[in-house]
Amino acid sequence: MPDSSQMGDSGDDGNLGSDDAQGSLDDGPNDAISGDAEDATAMPDAAPPPDSSLPPDASPPDASPPDSAPPPDSAPPDAAATDAGTLRDVAGGDSGKPPDAAPEAGVTTTDHTPTKDAYVRDGTFAMTNFGSDVTLAVKNAYDAPGNGFSRRAWLTFDISNFTSITAAKLRLFLISLDNTDANAVLANVFSTPAASNGWGELTITWNNVPAIGPQIASNSLGTPNVGTWVEWDVTSAVQTEIGGMCTLVIEAGVGSLRLASFSSREGMHPPVLRITGN
């Protein structure tokens, strides 16, 4: 494309000026070729003017490289299988283990109802059996011992099928607390020696109860606990009875004048011993 500075007169009157015409005639073929070469050297790759239809800050359509996505062969051929395996591991709950890892020695958490339960009562009821009652009553009438108001609950669980126990919780459903006062009831759990496992559900009374061992757990019960499950951690006692029977006794602490009534195994919410082990 000729240099616009060499055509200055043509834009004014439409006629070619004499100087321009003469210059064109005097220039020989060599000058013409040289002029073309100079023009070509000055603008070898002139870019087209920017597209005025784009807004000032818009990027041209080809601003990004056409191949911005990763090449088709950037993923390993078995990528799909790898992803699927990861999802299976997560669904299985432990992605850190190989797919064929064996379960951990059959450790489970299960609930066990008592083989027998009953409560006993002092005073004029000291020789009365309550083994078939739908409740397990607990009360400490320390202010009037022997008046027939104190009660203790007995429960025995069969844990003969266990060889290892990592946790054990005694869980009872609290039916009611009486209105003797507004104080909380301190419900203490005691273990018993193995010799005490032979008591009978339909023969146990206040007067013939077997020996009681040390206190192993405690829970403070108030009105908000009524109608709910309450629990005690009794792991230490249960572990000593692995492979046999385990008897637990619930007794209200001193100052707990309110009567606490739990569901027995004959009731709608039988007690359970929740054991984690195998």
Disulfide bonds with the S-S distance in Angstrom:
none
